[in-house]
Amino acid sequence: MAVTDAVRRTVSDLREGHPGRLLGAVAAGWFLVLGMRFVVPAVLPTITEEFGLSNAAAGLAVTVLWLTYAAMQFPTGALIDRVGERTLLVAAALLSGAGLLAYFVSATYALFLLATAAFGLGTGLYGPTRGTVLSRTFDANEGTAFGAVMAAGSIGAAALPFVASVATARYGWRIALGGVAPVFVVVALALWLSVSDRPTATDGRRLREDLRAALAGIRNRGLLLAVVGATVMLFVFQAATAFLTTYLVTVKTLDQSTAGGVLSVLFVGGAVSQSVTGRLADRYGSPPVLTAVALVSAVPLALLPQLEGTVALAAGAAAIGIRMSAGPLSNAYIVDVLPDDVQGTGWGLLRSAFFAVGSLGSTLVGLLADGGLFDGAFYLMAGLTALAALAYLALPHRA
């Protein structure tokens, strides 16, 4: 009994008064969640070869990953107020780890899809919950906290695909994916120890009222244009990152490790551009900066089929990564325009919607690749990005 009481006191002490520990745990989780989400596309050529998949079937696997992530956005937003962040963050880490562990027994394409779906559901639980726990804990310096966590995610997205590509070449793709599962368990323990409980609600009627109000409020012209632009940009980003490695291996004849490295450079370009465009948006407003980002990132997509050599392809990938800076700017614009009283519910609905649409990008590119139009897929992505630029160009400035 005395031992049990001592353990409880120790755990209670760990959870109280140590926001730095919480920040580190949440950042570590986002490093893994975001980084591992792009590992599947990075090792897709090896998986495709083993299972004898068409490009469309390979693209479907990435669609499943993003679609299950999208499916969890709105439900997670509703669950946060009813279950609390600590339970959801721990569940997210454990479910993500279980999905990765399931790759060890994925002897067929169907089992591979199931493992990918489990991983997608786990990562979908993490995203919205990460945001609310940071807002609740770091009210006075929220920007710094979010910046640190987002930077950790960017590092994960840049580093883990390359590491996984090298590990795949040496040990196989199952080790590259499933071998990370124990790290998720460690992060789950750190989250359980560092995140405090919060009061929860059980009023289902309030949720229904918020949902109706959110649907009624999504009629603002600026909001619709921003959502269209964000959805198209995400659609192309998902498609490009899903098949860039496969394109470099099958069309540009790079080896798996080098192609994974080029994909990592894309995320480095995204991280660098995010640090610049945020300041530009503060000075000139979001619409012109979003328009410029879309136009600039359309160019390397159109040029990629003509580029040859690792250096040129890496430079092209870094330029494609510039489109990543549109995400935070679009998100900030959309959240600001949403009605204050249903901001959380409306944001959850919209995130589910544009992640769901975006998830279809890889399937479309896979179908085009199977039809001998792999180069044409990149021209199409460039054209769609130009359409997003037109939507951003029409955005009204916020007061």
DALINBEL-V531213 format. One record per helix or strand. SS is the DSSP state (hx for helix, st for strand). FROM is the first residue (numbers start at 0). LEN is the number of residues. If there is no record, write none. Layout:
ss->SS from->FROM len->LEN
ss->SS from->FROM len->LEN
//
This chain:
ss->hx from->1 len->14
ss->hx from->18 len->19
ss->hx from->38 len->4
ss->hx from->43 len->8
ss->hx from->54 len->29
ss->hx from->84 len->21
ss->hx from->108 len->29
ss->hx from->141 len->30
ss->hx from->172 len->6
ss->hx from->180 len->14
ss->hx from->203 len->14
ss->hx from->220 len->30
ss->hx from->255 len->29
ss->hx from->285 len->21
ss->hx from->309 len->28
ss->hx from->339 len->19
ss->hx from->360 len->10
ss->hx from->373 len->20
//
